[in-house]
Amino acid sequence: MPVLAKCGGTPLRTKKDPRWTVSGEREKEYLSRALAADTAGPDGPLNREFRERFARFSDVKHCFTVANGTVSIELILRAYGIGYGDEVIVTPYTFIASISSLIYAGVKPVFADVDPETFQLSPEAAERAITPRTKAIMPVYVGGCPDRLDEFRRVCREHGLILIGDAAQAVGAEYGGRGVAACADVTSISCQNTKNLTCGEGGIILTDDDALADRIEAILHGGVNRYGVRTAIGLQNGMSEYQAAVLLAQLEALPSQIARRKENGAYLDARLGELDFVRALRRDPKLTTNAFHLYMFGLREEKLDGLTLGEFLSAVRAEGVSAAPGYKPVYTFPCMASDYVKKCVGSEIDLRPCTPAAERISYHEACWIWQYVLLGEKEDMDDCVNALRKVYENRAELLEGRKTK
Ligand SMILES: Cc1ncc(COP(=O)(O)O)c(C=O)c1O
């Protein structure tokens, strides 16, 4: 009789994952305030209230709310005057929006490799990728886990570059005891549907830089600055009051969700440590709060007797546990070689396989568990561990199944 669900056995788990998104009475209360207000636009009272509260929560002075986390990066680039002819150094191990935002702004993405021990952009690789055209380095805090930010600050300071944090996935992360946005010149957050603070679609920009804040303010107001002078090319990309209403309620729930994810994350750390085919990622000692948008770890493919990462994780999913294999390097996507991209950035992007560590983790090692799973109970974490163990211990069935196909 087969044991693995993938081969016809009984799945280890039939319980559904916790529901995401989570909402309740507070969302309804704030939304009725938004519906009753005189304006639904980005300058309304709920947007103002959210911006103030979220700036405080994030340990920075300025907070702007925008349409989404792609527009927020594009807007940051415009506010700095970074555009056509310029380069920004970025990881290829990210959601494509980190790159499409650069391309829409005419900026050439230059890919630097990740640290295989963390899956995060390596500061050394980023430094090696600097050219006379580089204007900024943009580490993406993949999974909500910022890494070696002091190194990035040093590199940026020494080379006169801007440090942009793509914290789309890192809402609530703390580094050195402070909100992660306090560690970069400017930070972008996404409030898209899957994110830990969500209003369906939305974006946030955070900065301590007063002059930058003035320029962002002007861009968001049709290009008109606070003295009424049209100083910038505007982008009408602010957030509606309805989105801000939902975010106000979501922000109230966030601290307890962060605490729950941290607790379950620590429990998973301990339990996964029992599995010798699992490789834990290194975490920066200065990371005081991991936002755990993703719980990430590596599989030791060499211990799987020839099974691929994809085959292994597909069998884990058949057991009822949502374990995903994660990103593929952005430069491998056909769209990156398109004429449109060349037109936007004015030159070809180097798409040769240039980041071996990112390729290795993408195709052979990386495994993700989504943030909403970490909102479950200890037994749900046990299910994750037990499903991995079950597939590993019965991997011969999968290998046998291959032969009969
Ligand atoms: C790393 C990263 N950067 C940027 C974005 C873009 O955000 P949005 O979907 O809100 O445009 C996302 C998510 O969607 C993301 O995961």
The ligand as an ORCA input file, in Angstrom:
! r2SCAN-3c Opt
* xyz 0 1
  C       9.481     42.182     -3.205
  C       8.315     42.911     -3.803
  N       8.512     44.131     -4.356
  C       7.501     44.821     -4.880
  C       6.217     44.319     -4.879
  C       5.153     45.109     -5.547
  O       4.085     45.405     -4.746
  P       2.614     45.576     -5.363
  O       2.104     44.220     -5.700
  O       1.876     46.213     -4.219
  O       2.712     46.465     -6.530
  C       5.964     43.060     -4.289
  C       4.653     42.424     -4.193
  O       3.745     42.316     -4.754
  C       7.039     42.330     -3.757
  O       6.862     41.117     -3.208
*
